[in-house]
Amino acid sequence: MHVYSRLLIVSGWLLLVACSTTHGPIGFWSRNRTDKQGERQGPWRTYHDADNQQVATAVRFRHGRQVGRISYYTTAGVLIEREWLKRRPSGFVRIRYYHPNGKTLRKGQARYVNEPDGPHFYWFGDWTLYDTAGRLVRMETYKSGKLIQTVNLTTDQNP
């Protein structure tokens, strides 16, 4: 065996041993890890079953806070909702709900706000609704979680 190859194997083994602390090997492939303060860190998955075969949620954490994309699945493994958390403005979320066939059901934006009586989640702005074929059928406008306007965009009820 070539000396360089042996050096790579040994250094790779040392890296694996060095990373194999109580948290196990840590890298982009690792799931459900914590940082030094015990906060969730990196990709996290929750499951519907005890065998960890049916994913319920897929989330990414940075020092205990959810960041980026969050996906929610049914027990059959069908994607039902996806959220994109934005850093700025704080608490801003883009949301997309899905039909069982995978087509978009509705999409819009929402906000998480910490209020004195606890966290508050509400929709705001324009939301678009689609039929099972993916055609735009309605626009809804929300202000602080309350529906203020609805515009039906289709008069044809037959596909």
N, C-alpha and C positions, 0 to 999 in steps of 0.2 A: 504494500500500500504506500502510496506517495506521502511524504512527510506533510505536505500542505493539506491533503485530505484528512490525515490523522489529526492534525491541529484543528481543523474545522469541526470534526466529530467531537474531540475533547472539549473545545470551547463551547460548542452547542450544548453538551452534557452539563458543563459547569454553569452555563446560563440557565438551564432548566432547573438544576439543583438550587441555584441562588434565588430563583423566582418561586421555588416551591416552599413557601412559608405556610403559615396556617391558612392563608387565602388560596393556596394552590398557584399554579402558573398563571401569571397575569399578562394579558395581551389583548389584541383586538378580537380574538376568538373567544375570550372568556365571557361567561354570563353570570349574573347574580353575584357580583363582587361588592366589597365595601372598601372604603378608603381607611386611612389610619384613625379617623375619628368615628368609624363605624357607620358612616353615611353610605347610602347606595351610590355605586359608581359604575359607569359603563352600561352595556346593554343588560336589561332585565326582562325575563319572561315569566309569566304566570300561566298556569295550566288548568284546564277543566278537570283533568283526571289525575289520579295518583301516580300513574306510570309516566307522567310528563310527555305524553304523545299529542294531546290536543291543546294547542296554544290558545290561551284566552286573551292575553295582552302582550304586546311587544313594546317596550319603553326604553329610553336611554336616560340615564341619570348623570349629573355632574355635581358631586359633593352634596348628594341628597335631594337635589332639585331636578324635576323632570325637564328635559331639554329636547329640542328637535321633534321628530315624528313619533306619534303614539298610535298604535294599531290595535283594534278590538276585533275579536273573532267569535263566531258562534261555536257551539260544541261540534258542529259538522266541519269546522275549519274554514267557514266562509267569512270573508272580510265584511264587517258591517259598518265600521266607522274608522276614520283616520283623522287625527288632529296634528297640526303643525304649530308648535309653540314658538313664538317669536321673542327675541331678546328685547327688541325695541319696537314699539312701546311695550313696557313691562305688562304682562298679563294678556297680551293680544294673542288670539288663537284663530287659525283658519281651520274650518271643519268641513269634512265631506262624509256624508252618509251614503250607503250603497244598497241597491236592490239585491236580492239573493242571487240574481244572475250576474252580478259583478258590475253592472252599469250604475252610474251615479244616480242617487235618489234626490239629494239636495246638497247644496253647498253654500257656505257663507262664512261669516266671521263672528267671533264671540270674545268675551273678555272675562278674566278672573280679577276680582277686586277684593282686597282685604278691607272689610268694614268693621266698625266697633262691635257689631253683633255677630261677627264671623265672616267667613269667605262668601262671596257672592259671585255667581256665574250667570251671565246673560248674553243673549244674542243681540246683535245690533247691525244696522246697515241693511244692504240688499241681500236677500237669499233667493237662489234660483232652485226651482223644483222641476224634476224630469220624470217622464214616464218610464216604463220598463224597457222601452226600445231606445231610450236615451234622448228623446225629443224634449225640448224645453216646453213646459206647459204652464208655468206660473212663476211670477215674481212676487216676493213678499218683502216688505220693508219693516224693520224692527227698530225701536228706539228704547234703550235700556231694558230690553227683554219683552217689551210689549209690542204686539202687532199693530202697526198704524196704517198700513196700506197693503192691498192685494190686487194684483193685476193678472187676470187670466189671459193667456196668450194663444189659446187654442179654442176654436169653436167646434172643431171636428172631433167627435167622441169615438169614431171608428178608426182603427189602426190602418 
